[in-house]
Amino acid sequence: MKALHLVLLVILVSGSGFAEDLLSRVQGEYNEAEAQTLIREITKTNKDVDLYVGIVYHNLTRLNPEKYIDKALRCLEAAYNNSKAPLALAYYGSALTLQAGIYADEGDIFKATALLEKGINFIDEAVGHAPDLSDLRFLRLVNSVALSEASPLNRMDMAKQDLSVLESRYNSFNARQKAVFRLYQAKIAIFDGRIEDALGSLEQSIRECPHSDIAKQAEALLAEWEE
């Protein structure tokens, strides 16, 4: 089982305001330098700091798992303990699955398996608490596909459930969310051996949000499977 890198998502928010804009930004695209600037901004808000900073560290694990995973876990655990918010629980669970991948790479399969099971249970519990929250469905979709691709655990049935729920809300999504949906629709189709369906979904993903990190992932997959 290799370290699991989850795509960065922009979640659904309603209304407007600094806090909602900040939450959308922490789930967007950034490099390490931009992340540090964002963290400094977050610490000035004095509201939900652990959640926002935890999500940033969670997402930075794709760049440097060993450097950021402990910071992500510490912040997200504190965020959940303070708020009991399903979003905090889901991200904490996701971070645990990322940590599981690190232990697996080090050869500690027992520790990796325990963390993986704990993390998955937390994500499922969060979705159970707030099944109508699309950002939780996106997070579990991405996590389930990543686990199925990178570990012996097959979570594709769960991914398909979330994809089905999200499909019914597709027209309400922004361009980036639509691109994420189509990318993971394609990944599921590839897993099932439905390559033609996958190619169509990848092309749609690129059209929905061109020049984004999501489009780059879709383009790479498209090039791989068109050969």
Buried (B, 14 or more C-beta within 10 A) or exposed (E): BEBBBBBBBBBBBEEEEEBEEBBBBBBBEBEEEEBEEBBEBBEEEEEBBBBBBBBBBBBBBBEEBEEBBEBBBBBBBBBBEEBEBBBBBBBBBBBBBBBBBBBBBEEBBEBBBBBBBBBBEBBBEBBEBBEEBBBBBBBBBBBBBBBBBBBEBEBBEBBBBBBEBBEEBEEEBBBBBBBBBBBBBBBBBBBEEBEEBBBBBBBBBBBBBBEBBBBEBBBEBBEEBEE
